[in-house]
Amino acid sequence: MTLPLERHWKNVSWALCVEAFWGISLALISVVAIVPVFLSHLGASNTVIGALPAIWTLAAYLPGAFGSHFTSHLPLRKQAVFVFHALSGIPWVLLAVWFGLGGRHVPALDIGVFLLLWGGSWAFMGLFIPVWINFIGKVTRPELRATSFGVIFFFQTLMGVIGGWIANRILASPLPFPQNYAIGFFVAGLCMTLGSFFFLPVVEDPGATAPRGQAVSTVLSYMREVLTDRGGVRVYLVMVAFTVGGWLLISYYPVYAEKRFGLRARDSAVFTAVCMAGQMIGSVVTGIVGDRFGYAKVATVSVVALAIGLSVAIWGTDPRFYYVTAFATGVYLVTDRLAQFNLSMAFCPHEDNTAWLGAIPAITAPIVAVMAGSAGSFIDRFGFHDVAKVGLLLAAGALYLALFRLREPAYSLAGRRKAT
């Protein structure tokens, strides 16, 4: 049964209300510039900062395969999505208490506590990312799916720009380090919980379910199904590994640029805001491109944006290029996410696509975690420029795959048009 258009847009409107709060929170705790610079001010080296992409990749993607499994038997998933979102702010409130009331401790202890709670937060959020994607896909019309995600990401990143401005004001305040960051952590945790309540008015019809088997065996069976599929998903998996250079722009470049251009901590918040602006603009444009021309084209745009960002980061010698890199990073991030979400759903041959939404990123997570995490030690040894050039070469390989090897999925609208 086709979802009425009026209900579609009402559901999207309620989702936008969620993103009004989550956009602010994600900017305040952004792994793009905010968190890496925070760790560097705690005394972390690039090798230690390498824990960020490693932990984030494993925490955000591996649990998702099991989150998909544990909710696969539920015809209605709104309650699960609400509970997951509502509880996500707890680790950030704990971090706010640790750094806000406790002040500075031994650097190694502060870094360890942060990585533990930060990683735990993303592991918890990683559980429900594919469930949330599937839920949004259920409560929106299929032919408007990429556009719907584009609009949602547009609004989330619009609020992220505001969140970046708030972070800049907080870091520019007279509050000493790390109490200034603690304020941002507390506001982020509060916004996560408040925003979750706007899921409750969303109207959801019962959807397809899958029987719950043994968790590990079921997850592994879906991974095998993905790896043996001949619809083009394996090419996309290789592309994901080749675009690991995106982490150079996200976690390492802001720390490198702060020293190179003599920037302050508050400038990392501006980097985040400009990055969010890039995501805001890229989300709408690529959402439309995805619905009209296919999701493989969105993946191509993503790789091009990554190549531009790495090129500017390597050869940009003026502080203004700091913000050009931020904007290109934003376009890369949002197009990469939209490509991942929509290609995962479009490649999946099952009506309930939650399992593939969890399995596809989980397959590449260990490889990306090792490559991105080890980059920090290579940067400490060889410098940012040399490592970034390797990332650029890998991006060129990914662009070749996107242009000449990545087929449009048969289950996408563009794929069906080509088949006919």
C-alpha positions as CSV (number, residue, x, y, z in Angstrom):
1,M,0.0,0.0,0.0
2,T,1.4,3.4,-1.0
3,L,1.9,5.8,1.8
4,P,-0.5,8.9,1.3
5,L,1.6,11.9,0.3
6,E,0.1,14.0,3.1
7,R,1.2,11.5,5.7
8,H,4.6,11.3,4.1
9,W,5.3,15.0,4.5
10,K,3.9,15.0,8.1
11,N,6.2,12.2,9.0
12,V,9.1,14.1,7.4
13,S,8.1,17.2,9.4
14,W,8.3,15.3,12.7
15,A,11.6,13.9,11.7
16,L,12.9,17.4,11.0
17,C,11.9,18.4,14.6
18,V,14.1,15.5,15.8
19,E,16.9,16.9,13.7
20,A,16.5,20.4,15.1
21,F,17.8,19.1,18.4
22,W,20.2,16.4,17.0
23,G,21.8,18.8,14.5
24,I,22.9,21.0,17.4
25,S,24.1,18.2,19.5
26,L,26.1,16.5,16.8
27,A,27.9,19.7,16.0
28,L,28.8,20.2,19.7
29,I,30.3,16.7,19.9
30,S,31.5,16.5,16.3
31,V,34.3,14.1,15.4
32,V,34.9,16.7,12.6
33,A,37.5,19.0,14.3
34,I,35.8,19.5,17.7
35,V,36.7,16.2,19.3
36,P,40.2,15.8,17.7
37,V,41.2,19.3,18.7
38,F,39.8,18.7,22.2
39,L,42.0,15.6,22.5
40,S,45.1,17.4,21.2
41,H,44.6,20.0,23.9
42,L,44.4,17.2,26.5
43,G,47.9,16.2,25.2
44,A,47.1,13.5,22.7
45,S,49.5,12.8,19.8
46,N,48.3,12.0,16.3
47,T,48.9,8.3,17.1
48,V,46.4,8.6,20.0
49,I,44.0,10.7,17.9
50,G,44.0,7.7,15.5
51,A,41.9,6.0,18.1
52,L,39.0,8.3,17.0
53,P,38.5,6.9,13.5
54,A,39.2,3.3,14.7
55,I,36.8,3.4,17.6
56,W,34.1,5.4,15.7
57,T,34.2,3.0,12.7
58,L,34.0,-0.1,14.8
59,A,31.5,1.4,17.3
60,A,29.2,2.9,14.7
61,Y,29.1,0.0,12.3
62,L,29.7,-3.3,14.0
63,P,26.8,-3.0,16.5
64,G,24.4,-2.0,13.7
65,A,24.4,-5.6,12.4
66,F,23.2,-6.9,15.7
67,G,20.8,-4.0,16.2
68,S,19.2,-4.9,12.9
69,H,19.0,-8.5,14.1
70,F,17.4,-7.8,17.5
71,T,14.7,-5.6,15.9
72,S,14.1,-7.7,12.8
73,H,11.0,-9.4,14.3
74,L,9.3,-6.1,15.1
75,P,6.6,-5.0,12.6
76,L,6.6,-1.6,14.4
77,R,9.9,0.0,15.3
78,K,9.0,3.5,16.4
79,Q,9.3,2.6,20.1
80,A,12.8,1.1,19.7
81,V,13.9,4.2,17.7
82,F,12.6,6.5,20.4
83,V,14.2,4.6,23.3
84,F,17.6,4.4,21.6
85,H,17.6,8.1,20.8
86,A,16.4,9.1,24.3
87,L,19.2,7.2,26.0
88,S,22.0,8.4,23.7
89,G,22.7,11.6,25.7
90,I,23.7,9.8,28.9
91,P,27.4,9.4,28.1
92,W,27.7,13.0,27.2
93,V,26.2,14.2,30.4
94,L,28.7,12.0,32.3
95,L,31.5,13.5,30.3
96,A,30.2,17.0,31.1
97,V,30.3,16.1,34.8
98,W,33.8,14.6,34.6
99,F,35.3,17.6,32.8
100,G,33.0,20.3,34.2
101,L,33.1,19.5,37.9
102,G,36.3,17.5,38.0
103,G,38.5,19.8,36.0
104,R,41.9,18.5,34.7
105,H,43.3,15.2,35.8
106,V,46.3,13.3,34.6
107,P,46.3,13.6,30.8
108,A,46.3,9.9,30.2
109,L,43.3,9.4,32.6
110,D,41.3,12.2,31.0
111,I,42.0,10.9,27.5
112,G,41.1,7.3,28.6
113,V,37.8,8.4,30.3
114,F,36.9,10.4,27.2
115,L,37.6,7.6,24.7
116,L,35.7,5.1,26.9
117,L,32.5,7.2,27.2
118,W,32.7,8.6,23.7
119,G,33.3,5.2,22.2
120,G,30.5,3.8,24.4
121,S,28.1,6.5,23.1
122,W,28.8,5.7,19.5
123,A,28.6,2.0,20.1
124,F,25.1,2.5,21.5
125,M,24.2,4.8,18.6
126,G,25.6,2.3,16.2
127,L,23.1,-0.2,17.4
128,F,20.2,1.9,16.1
129,I,21.6,3.6,13.0
130,P,20.3,0.9,10.6
131,V,17.1,0.6,12.6
132,W,16.6,4.4,12.2
133,I,17.4,4.3,8.5
134,N,14.9,1.5,8.0
135,F,12.3,3.3,10.1
136,I,12.6,6.5,8.0
137,G,12.4,4.4,4.9
138,K,9.2,2.9,6.1
139,V,7.5,6.1,7.0
140,T,8.3,7.8,3.7
141,R,7.4,7.1,0.1
142,P,9.9,4.9,-1.8
143,E,10.1,7.3,-4.8
144,L,10.9,10.2,-2.5
145,R,13.3,8.3,-0.3
146,A,16.6,9.9,-1.3
147,T,14.9,13.3,-1.4
148,S,13.5,12.7,2.1
149,F,16.9,11.7,3.5
150,G,18.3,14.7,1.7
151,V,15.8,17.1,3.3
152,I,16.4,15.5,6.7
153,F,20.1,15.8,6.4
154,F,19.7,19.4,5.1
155,F,17.8,20.4,8.2
156,Q,20.1,18.4,10.5
157,T,23.2,20.2,9.1
158,L,21.4,23.6,9.0
159,M,21.0,23.2,12.8
160,G,24.6,21.9,12.8
161,V,25.7,25.2,11.5
162,I,23.9,26.9,14.4
163,G,25.5,24.3,16.7
164,G,28.9,25.1,15.3
165,W,28.3,28.8,16.0
166,I,27.2,27.9,19.6
167,A,30.4,25.9,20.1
168,N,32.4,28.8,18.8
169,R,30.8,31.1,21.4
170,I,31.3,28.6,24.2
171,L,35.0,28.1,23.3
172,A,35.5,31.9,23.1
173,S,34.0,32.4,26.6
174,P,36.1,33.1,29.7
175,L,35.5,29.5,30.9
176,P,38.8,27.7,31.2
177,F,39.7,24.4,29.4
178,P,38.2,21.8,29.7
179,Q,35.1,23.3,31.5
180,N,34.2,25.2,28.2
181,Y,34.0,21.9,26.4
182,A,32.0,20.4,29.2
183,I,29.2,22.9,28.7
184,G,29.0,21.8,25.0
185,F,28.9,18.1,26.1
186,F,26.0,18.8,28.5
187,V,24.0,20.8,25.9
188,A,24.5,18.0,23.4
189,G,23.3,15.3,25.8
190,L,20.3,17.3,26.7
191,C,19.4,18.0,23.0
192,M,19.6,14.3,22.1
193,T,17.0,13.3,24.7
194,L,14.7,16.2,24.0
195,G,14.7,15.6,20.3
196,S,13.8,12.0,20.6
197,F,10.2,12.8,21.8
198,F,9.3,14.1,18.3
199,F,9.4,10.6,17.0
200,L,6.3,9.8,19.0
201,P,3.8,11.6,16.6
202,V,5.2,9.8,13.5
203,V,2.6,7.4,12.0
204,E,4.1,4.0,11.2
205,D,2.4,1.1,9.5
206,P,3.4,-2.5,10.3
207,G,6.3,-3.5,8.0
208,A,8.0,-6.7,6.9
209,T,9.7,-8.8,9.5
210,A,12.3,-11.5,9.6
211,P,12.5,-14.4,12.1
212,R,15.1,-14.0,14.8
213,G,17.6,-16.8,14.7
214,Q,20.9,-17.0,16.7
215,A,22.4,-13.6,16.6
216,V,25.9,-14.3,15.5
217,S,25.0,-17.0,12.9
218,T,22.2,-14.8,11.5
219,V,24.4,-11.7,11.2
220,L,27.2,-13.8,9.5
221,S,24.7,-15.3,7.1
222,Y,23.6,-11.8,5.9
223,M,27.3,-10.8,5.5
224,R,27.9,-13.9,3.4
225,E,24.8,-13.0,1.4
226,V,26.2,-9.6,0.7
227,L,29.6,-10.8,-0.2
228,T,28.2,-13.4,-2.7
229,D,25.8,-11.0,-4.3
230,R,26.6,-10.2,-7.9
231,G,24.5,-7.0,-8.2
232,G,27.4,-4.7,-7.7
233,V,27.6,-4.4,-3.9
234,R,31.1,-5.8,-3.8
235,V,32.4,-3.0,-6.0
236,Y,30.8,-0.5,-3.5
237,L,32.5,-2.3,-0.6
238,V,35.9,-1.8,-2.3
239,M,35.1,1.9,-2.8
240,V,34.4,2.3,0.9
241,A,37.8,1.0,1.7
242,F,39.4,3.2,-0.9
243,T,37.8,6.4,0.5
244,V,39.4,5.9,3.9
245,G,41.2,9.2,3.3
246,G,38.1,11.0,4.4
247,W,39.3,10.4,8.0
248,L,42.4,12.5,7.2
249,L,40.1,15.5,6.6
250,I,37.8,14.7,9.6
251,S,40.3,13.9,12.4
252,Y,43.8,14.8,11.4
253,Y,43.7,17.8,9.2
254,P,42.1,20.2,11.8
255,V,44.9,19.4,14.3
256,Y,47.5,19.8,11.6
257,A,46.0,23.1,10.4
258,E,45.8,24.5,13.9
259,K,49.5,24.3,14.2
260,R,50.3,25.2,10.6
261,F,48.1,28.3,10.5
262,G,48.3,29.3,14.2
263,L,44.6,28.8,14.8
264,R,42.8,28.6,18.1
265,A,40.4,26.0,19.6
266,R,37.4,28.1,18.7
267,D,38.4,28.0,15.0
268,S,37.7,24.2,15.1
269,A,34.1,25.1,15.8
270,V,34.0,27.3,12.7
271,F,35.5,24.4,10.7
272,T,32.7,22.3,12.0
273,A,30.1,24.9,11.1
274,V,31.5,25.3,7.6
275,C,31.6,21.5,7.2
276,M,27.9,21.4,8.3
277,A,27.1,24.1,5.6
278,G,28.7,21.8,3.0
279,Q,26.6,18.9,4.2
280,M,23.5,21.2,4.2
281,I,23.9,22.2,0.5
282,G,25.2,18.8,-0.6
283,S,22.3,16.9,1.0
284,V,19.5,18.5,-1.0
285,V,21.4,18.5,-4.3
286,T,22.5,14.9,-4.0
287,G,19.1,13.8,-2.7
288,I,17.5,15.0,-5.9
289,V,20.3,13.5,-8.0
290,G,19.8,10.1,-6.2
291,D,16.1,9.9,-7.0
292,R,16.5,11.1,-10.6
293,F,19.7,9.6,-11.8
294,G,20.5,6.8,-9.3
295,Y,22.4,6.4,-6.1
296,A,25.6,5.3,-7.9
297,K,25.9,8.9,-9.1
298,V,25.7,10.1,-5.5
299,A,28.6,7.9,-4.7
300,T,30.5,9.5,-7.6
301,V,29.9,13.0,-6.2
302,S,31.1,11.8,-2.8
303,V,34.5,10.6,-4.2
304,V,34.9,13.8,-6.2
305,A,34.3,15.9,-3.1
306,L,36.8,13.8,-1.1
307,A,39.5,14.3,-3.8
308,I,38.9,18.0,-3.8
309,G,39.1,18.2,-0.1
310,L,42.4,16.2,0.1
311,S,43.9,18.3,-2.7
312,V,43.2,21.5,-1.0
313,A,44.4,20.2,2.3
314,I,47.7,19.2,0.7
315,W,48.4,22.2,-1.5
316,G,46.4,25.0,0.1
317,T,48.9,27.4,1.7
318,D,46.6,30.1,2.9
319,P,44.4,30.0,6.1
320,R,41.4,30.5,3.9
321,F,41.9,27.1,2.4
322,Y,41.2,25.7,5.9
323,Y,37.5,26.6,5.3
324,V,37.5,25.4,1.7
325,T,38.7,22.1,3.0
326,A,35.9,22.2,5.6
327,F,33.2,22.8,3.0
328,A,34.5,20.0,0.7
329,T,34.6,17.6,3.7
330,G,31.0,18.4,4.4
331,V,29.9,17.7,0.9
332,Y,31.9,14.4,1.0
333,L,30.4,13.3,4.3
334,V,26.8,13.9,3.4
335,T,27.0,12.3,0.0
336,D,28.9,9.4,1.4
337,R,26.2,8.8,4.0
338,L,23.4,9.2,1.5
339,A,25.1,6.8,-0.9
340,Q,25.6,4.3,1.8
341,F,22.0,4.5,3.1
342,N,20.3,4.4,-0.2
343,L,22.7,1.9,-2.0
344,S,22.4,-0.5,1.0
345,M,18.6,-0.4,0.7
346,A,18.7,-0.5,-3.2
347,F,21.1,-3.5,-3.3
348,C,19.0,-5.5,-0.8
349,P,16.7,-8.1,-2.5
350,H,14.5,-8.4,0.7
351,E,11.5,-6.3,1.6
352,D,12.9,-5.8,5.1
353,N,16.3,-4.2,4.2
354,T,17.5,-3.6,7.8
355,A,19.9,-6.5,7.8
356,W,21.8,-5.3,4.8
357,L,21.8,-1.8,6.2
358,G,23.7,-3.2,9.1
359,A,25.8,-5.8,7.3
360,I,27.3,-3.7,4.5
361,P,29.1,-1.1,6.7
362,A,30.0,-3.9,9.2
363,I,31.9,-5.8,6.5
364,T,34.2,-2.9,5.8
365,A,34.5,-1.6,9.4
366,P,37.5,-3.6,10.5
367,I,39.5,-2.7,7.3
368,V,38.6,1.0,7.5
369,A,39.3,1.1,11.3
370,V,42.8,-0.3,10.9
371,M,43.7,1.9,7.9
372,A,42.3,5.2,9.4
373,G,43.5,4.4,12.9
374,S,47.0,3.7,11.9
375,A,47.2,6.9,9.8
376,G,48.0,8.8,13.0
377,S,51.2,7.0,13.7
378,F,52.3,7.4,10.0
379,I,51.5,11.2,10.3
380,D,53.7,11.4,13.4
381,R,56.5,9.8,11.4
382,F,56.1,11.0,7.9
383,G,54.0,14.2,8.2
384,F,50.4,15.0,7.2
385,H,51.3,15.8,3.5
386,D,52.8,12.5,2.6
387,V,50.0,10.5,4.2
388,A,47.3,12.7,2.6
389,K,48.9,12.1,-0.8
390,V,48.4,8.3,-0.3
391,G,44.8,9.0,0.6
392,L,44.4,11.0,-2.6
393,L,45.7,8.1,-4.7
394,L,43.2,5.8,-3.1
395,A,40.5,8.3,-3.8
396,A,41.5,8.3,-7.4
397,G,41.0,4.5,-7.4
398,A,37.6,4.9,-5.8
399,L,36.7,7.4,-8.5
400,Y,37.6,4.9,-11.2
401,L,35.4,2.3,-9.6
402,A,32.5,4.8,-9.2
403,L,32.7,5.9,-12.9
404,F,33.3,2.6,-14.6
405,R,32.5,-0.3,-12.3
406,L,29.7,0.6,-10.0
407,R,26.4,-0.5,-11.4
408,E,23.1,1.0,-10.5
409,P,21.3,-1.4,-8.2
410,A,18.4,-3.2,-9.8
411,Y,16.1,-2.3,-6.9
412,S,16.6,1.5,-7.2
413,L,14.3,3.5,-9.4
414,A,17.1,4.4,-11.8
415,G,18.1,0.7,-11.9
416,R,14.6,-0.3,-12.9
417,R,14.5,2.3,-15.6
418,K,17.7,1.0,-17.1
419,A,16.4,-2.6,-16.9
420,T,13.4,-1.6,-18.9
